[in-house]
Amino acid sequence: MRIILEVLRFMLVFFIIATLTGLATVIITGPILTNFGLHPDEFVWIGFVIAIPVVYAIYKKKKWGNVMDRKIFWTSIAAIILLLAITPAATTEFLHTSKYAQSYGFPFPFLTLYVENGSQFLLPNLLSGKLTGSALHTGVFINFLLIYFVVFLGFFLKKRVLENRENTIG
């Protein structure tokens, strides 16, 4: 239960910080970008990138996140990234003449890329130069919780098996 509450706290803090930094990015850089003919709305992602170290600093200062085992946490993050990279798009929607919305993530899709004539896989779409937009959904947190508990269960069962072996041998 504490892990679920910690993930919910992270979601709330990250959402607030990312929204504020994204808004500040548009307000501060908006006049500069429009002078060069660029749309400030296309640079909101900078706020999300800035939010990551800010949330990390807040967590370090407040000493939050200690309910999670670091080894299981990083194994879960690595599993999410690996599954994201190797599994094909869960859904593909045809939006316009050559524009597709590809949704990625396992077991629940959480990343949507809008690409022109895209591939079923994530990395070719990211490297193609035809990416026109993206959206990250809260499914990433549900996937994290599921994978975290599966990895936790795996570590727990491994520990039990090793303890039983030691007890039967000794």
N, C-alpha and C positions, 0 to 999 in steps of 0.2 A: 504494500500500500504506500509506503514511504517513497518508493521509486516512482510510482505513478504520480504522486503529488510533486515530486521533484521535477519530473518531465513537464507537468502542467505549469509549474512556476517558471521553468526555462522558457516554455512557449509564450507565456505572458510577458516576461521580461524582454525576450528577444523581439516579440511583436511590437511592444511599445518603443524600444530603442530603435529598431529598424524603421518604424514609421516616423519617428521624430528625426532621425538622421536623414532619411529619404526626403522628408519635407524640407529640412534645412538645406539639403543639397540643391533641391529645385529652387528654393527661394534665393539662396546665395548665388548659385551659378546661372540661374535663369536669365538675368539681363545680359550676362557675358555671352552665353551660348546663343541667344537670339541675335546678337550682333553679328555672329558668324553664320547665321542661317540654320542653326541646329535647333532641334526641339528639346527643351529641358526634360520633358517626360521620359525621353529615351535614356536618361542618365540616373534614374531613380535607383538602379541597381547599385550605384556607388554607396548609397545609404546602407544597403544590406551588407556590403563588404566592410564598411566602417563599423557596423553594429557588432560584428563577430568579435573583434578584440575588445570592444567596450563591454560587451556582456561577459567576456572572459575576465576582464579586470574587475568587474562588479562581483563575479563569483569568487574570485581570489580574495578580494577585500572582505567580503561578508562571510567567507568560509562556507559557502553553500556547496552542494553537490557531493558531500562526503558520504552519502548513503549508498553510493554506487561503488562497486569494486572496479578499480582502474583497468585491470586486465580484461575483465568481461566487457567493460565499457568500450575500450579501444578495439576489442575483437568484434563487437557488434557494429561499430562504425565502419571498420574495414569490410565486414560482411555486406553491409548496405552498399558501400561504394563498389565492391566487386560485383555484387548482383546487379547493380545499376549499369555497370560497364559491359557485362557479358550477356544479359538477357535481352531479347528483342523487345520492341515496343509492345506494351500490353494492349493498347488500342491505337488505331490510326483513323483519323477523321479527315475526309477530303473537304477542305474549306472553300477553295476557289480554284481557278483554272490549273494552277500548279502548286498551290499552297496546301500543306498538310499540317495537322496537329498530331504529334506523336507523344503518347503518354508512356513514361517509363517508371519502373519501380516494382519491387517484388516483396511481399505478396500483394500489396496494394499500390497502385500507381500514384506517384506524388510529384513527378516532374513532367511538365508538358513543354515541348519545344515546338515552335511554329517555324517550319522550314519549307523551302521551295524544292520540290522533287527530292525529298529526303529518303534516307535509308531507314531500315527497321531497327538499326542499332544506334546507340547513343554517340559513340566516339566519331564515326563518320559524319554524323550530323553536326557535331560541334566543330569539326575541323574543315567542313565543306565551304564555309564562308557564305552559306545560303540561309543562315539562321536569322529569322526576322523577329523573334520574340521568345519569351519563356515565362513559365509560371511555376512556382513551387507551392505545393499544397500541404496541408497539415498531415496528410497520410504518412509523411516521413517520420513523424513522431510515433504513430501507431506501429509502423514497421520497426522502428527502433525498439519499442517496448516488446513486441513479439520476438524479435531476434535476441534481445537482451535476455529474456526469460528462457529461450531455447538454449542459448549459450550457458546461462547460469545453471540450467538443469543438466547440461552436458558436463560442466565442471563438477557439479555436485555428485552426479553418478560416478564419474571417474574417481573422485575422492573416496566414495563409499566402496567401490570395487577394490581400490588399493588398500583401504583399511581392512576389508574382509580377507584379502590375501595375506596381509601381515598377521592377522589374528589366527588364520588357519595354519600358517607356517610356524609361527612362534608359539 
